[in-house]
Amino acid sequence: MVTIKTEEEIEKMKKAGHVNYLTHQYLKSLIKPGITTGYLNDEADKFIRSHGGIPGFLGLYGFPKSVCISVNEEIVHGIPGERVLKEGDIVSIDIGVVIDGYHSDSAWTYPVGKINKEKEYLLHHTEKALFTGLKEIKAGAKLGNVSARIEQYAKKHNLGVVRELVGHGVGTKLHEDPDVPNYGKYNTGLVLKSGMTLAVEPMLNLGTRKIYVLDDDWTIITQDRKPSAHFEHTIVVRDDGYEILTGE
């Protein structure tokens, strides 16, 4: 069931979203060659808690860490640990924050030091794909418009669109209805209503869209081992557009 949030609920989600944004900015300042993904996880956990939040991913469905950190060919759900970041890597950090029982969800992909042109291209166009999809959001529009525009943008720039993983509704649970795919047909799907809260999150690959799950049963990588990027915001649908909840 798709829920419509009250303004009071949206304010709670904004608080969770703001801490999410601040956590991203803090971790971004720490990223450099030589640090481990486990270090970033531990710093994220401390930062979220010190700002009155709870890490939304810790223990969710059995996930063992506080944030998901995925490097290079890892698409999502990377488990932070002893992996050392190297010059030229890209690292996707997916953060969930809960405050007053309400979730926020946001991912961003960052360069580690200087990256090559192909990875710069991937990051630039995956972020652009997110905002291209978000432009379609307003009350009365069809949800499929968001999906279609993301897919069209990705294909125009020769990027693989992951299909098995999708965006979603978000609120008192991290994953609520509806699903928000990154592919689809324009003018199809659910009619958006003011007060719906969604996590829109294109996951695009430099190679094909095919994926593979590692033996840890969490980390999902590209089958061809080419880099992948992930950008995500939690938003609320408004009468005349959308409002980002995981921003400043």
C-alpha positions, -999 to 999 in steps of 0.1 A, spaced: 0 0 0 13 34 -9 10 59 20 5 96 19 26 114 46 13 143 67 33 174 70 43 163 105 56 130 91 74 148 64 91 170 89 104 139 107 117 125 75 134 159 68 152 156 101 164 120 92 173 133 57 193 162 70 214 139 92 218 116 62 231 145 41 255 157 69 268 121 72 275 120 35 294 154 37 314 141 66 324 108 50 332 126 17 358 147 36 374 115 49 377 96 16 413 92 4 437 65 -7 448 43 22 417 42 44 395 12 48 358 9 41 354 -3 77 368 30 90 342 49 69 315 26 84 326 32 120 328 70 114 293 70 99 279 51 128 294 75 153 283 105 133 247 94 129 243 86 166 260 118 177 233 137 157 204 119 172 199 92 146 200 55 143 218 38 114 189 25 93 207 -4 77 224 -20 108 207 -54 113 181 -48 86 174 -81 70 205 -93 88 229 -67 72 260 -66 95 271 -30 92 258 5 96 262 17 60 267 0 26 300 7 9 306 -6 -27 338 -1 -46 343 0 -84 325 -30 -99 304 -34 -67 269 -20 -74 252 -21 -40 252 -37 -6 290 -39 -2 299 -49 34 325 -25 49 356 -41 63 393 -44 58 393 -33 21 417 -5 15 407 23 -9 432 30 -36 439 60 -59 415 58 -88 388 38 -71 352 50 -70 332 43 -38 294 43 -35 282 50 0 245 42 8 233 56 41 200 50 60 191 72 90 162 68 113 149 96 135 116 94 155 107 62 136 111 76 101 137 66 76 158 85 50 178 68 23 205 83 2 235 71 -18 263 89 -36 294 77 -55 327 94 -48 361 94 -65 391 83 -45 419 107 -55 421 112 -92 400 89 -113 401 81 -151 379 97 -177 356 66 -180 348 67 -143 343 105 -144 319 99 -173 300 73 -153 297 94 -122 286 125 -141 260 108 -161 246 86 -133 240 117 -112 225 135 -142 202 105 -147 189 109 -112 180 145 -116 166 138 -151 142 113 -135 133 136 -106 122 164 -130 92 142 -139 79 142 -104 48 161 -95 13 153 -83 -8 139 -111 22 126 -131 27 89 -137 55 71 -119 66 54 -151 77 88 -164 105 89 -138 116 54 -148 114 60 -185 134 92 -184 162 76 -163 164 47 -188 164 70 -218 191 91 -204 213 61 -195 208 45 -230 216 78 -247 250 77 -229 256 40 -234 253 30 -198 239 -3 -185 207 0 -164 205 -24 -136 170 -39 -136 170 -63 -106 174 -34 -81 149 -6 -79 140 25 -59 111 24 -35 87 42 -12 101 51 22 87 62 55 82 43 88 99 14 69 129 17 47 112 -2 19 76 7 12 54 6 -18 58 15 -46 88 1 -65 106 28 -86 124 10 -114 151 27 -134 135 16 -167 100 16 -181 75 32 -204 64 69 -203 28 76 -192 24 43 -174 22 33 -137 9 48 -105 -4 83 -105 17 103 -81 0 122 -53 13 150 -31 27 136 1 41 104 -13 77 98 -3 101 80 -26 137 69 -28 148 73 -65 181 56 -71 196 49 -106 224 23 -106 242 25 -139 272 5 -152 300 13 -177 293 -22 -192 263 -43 -195 234 -44 -170 241 -80 -159 248 -85 -122 262 -112 -99 258 -118 -62 290 -126 -42 293 -155 -18 286 -132 12 250 -131 -1 250 -93 0 275 -77 -23 262 -73 -59 287 -67 -86 287 -63 -124 291 -96 -142 317 -81 -166 335 -65 -136 332 -30 -151 325 0 -127 291 9 -115 277 41 -99 248 47 -76 231 80 -68 199 83 -46 178 109 -29 147 106 -8 120 130 -20 85 140 -13 60 146 -41 45 181 -41 17 196 -62 41 214 -84 72 192 -83 92 175 -56 112 184 -26 145 166 -17 145 154 19 181 141 19 197 175 12 207 205 32 
